[in-house]
């Protein structure tokens, strides 16, 4: 093979690799997370697993989350459905957790409940293959509409109920 042929093969190989895109979970978290997907898919998980008054439903927590059965933006909202403003505040809080350069799989929002970082609430999900973790990861990655994420979120929805019992 001539050096020109080798060079062409290398250019094609690099081009194919570039078209393949980044490894799943290696791309940075989008700076604008989808409130619609959060509301539909992720909030039920957050409310059931994370937003209790003794956990992230507390103003003392760095990641404070509003929930129908937990912390509310104001006292008159007690006993009322979660509001769009509270949901948007939850998304803003989640967006602020990680630096813009952090890859999805390096997100504190995934690592702590997976037990990969110290977490007062202990391990919430045994692995990324857990449907709830897959659903949250898909939302963080901006892939909530991909079939595997949709399926994981549907399975997760059967495991959480709003309001929690």
N, C-alpha and C positions, 0 to 999 in steps of 0.2 A: 504494500500500500504506500502510495506516495505521501509526502508531507502535506500536500494540498488536500488529499483525500482524508487524512487523519484530522486535519483542521476542520473540514466540512462535517465529519462525524461528530467531533467535539461540539461544534456550534449547534448541530441538531440536538445532541444530548442535553446541552445546557438549555436550549429552547423548550424541549419537552419537560425538563425538570421545572422550569419557570412556570409553565402552563399548569402544572399539577397543583400549584398553590402551596400555602403553608400547611404544615401538619395540623390535623384537627386539634384545637385547643391551644395552638402556639401563637395565634394572632392576638393582638391586643384587644382588650375589651372596648367596644364602641363607646365613645364619650356621650352618646345620646342613646340611652336604653329605652326600649319600647314600652310605654305605659300601658298600651292596650294588651300586649302579651303578658305583662306583669299582672295586670288585673285579672285576666282570663285564666292564666296558668300558674303563675308563681305565688300570687298573694294567698291563695288557699293553703299552700304549703307553709309559707311564712307565718300565717296566722296560727295554724295548727302546731307547728314545730318550734317557732322562734319568738313570736311576738307576745308571749305571755307577760303579765306584769312583773314576774320575777326574773325575766330575761331581757330580751330586746324591746319589750314594751315598757321600758323604764327610761326616764329622762337621764338617769345616771350612766347609761350604757353609751359607748361610743357609736354604735350602730343602733339608733333608736328607730323603732318601727311602730306605726299606728296599726291598730286592729279593732275590729268591731267589739271583741270581748276583752280588749286590753287597753292600752293607752290611747286616749282620744285627743284630738287637737284642742278641744274645749269641752268642759263639763256638760253643756246642753246636748252634746252628741251621744252621750251614754244611752244605750238601748236603741240607737239608730243604726242603719246600715253605714258601712264605711263610705266616706265621701270621695269624690274625684280628687279633691285637694289633698286629702290624706294619702291616697294612693300615689299621687304625683310626688308628695313629700317622701314617701318610702323609696320611690325610684331614685329621687335625688340623693337620699342618704346612701343607697346602694352604690350609686355612681361615684360618690365621694370616697368610698372605702379604699380603692386601689389607685395607684398612680397610673397615668394614661399609658405608660409603656408596659404595664404588667400583662402577661399573656393570660388568657382565660383560665387555663389550668393552674395558674399561679395565684389566682384570686383568693383573698382571705375569705370571701363569701363561700367558696368551695372548700378550701383547705381546713378551716376550723370545724365545720360540721362533719367533715370526713375523718377528723381525728389526726390530721397531718400537722396541725399546729395546736398549741395549748388552747383549750376551749372550756370555759367553766361549765357550759352546757353538755359536756362530754361529746361522744360520737353520735351524730344524728343519722348519718347514712354509712353503711358498711363499705361502699365503694362507689365509683363514678357510674357503675352499671345500675345502681339503684334508680328506679324510675324518677323519684323525686330529685335526686342529684342530677340525673340526665336532663330533666326538665329545666332546672335552674341553670345548669351549664349552657343549655341551648339558648336560654334567654340572654345570659351574659354574652354569648358569642354572636347574638343577633340572628340565630338560626331557628327561631321558634316555629317557623312554618315548614321546616324540613320533616319528611315523613317519620323518621325515627324519633325525633323530638316530640312531634304531635302524639305519637303512640305512647311515649313515656309519660307525657303530661296527662293523657287520658287515663293511664294506669294509676298515676299519682293521685288523680282526682278521686278515684275510688277508695283511696286510703285516707283521705282527709275530708272532713266535713265542716262546713261553716254554718253557723258558728260551731266551734268544737263543743263536744258534750261537757 
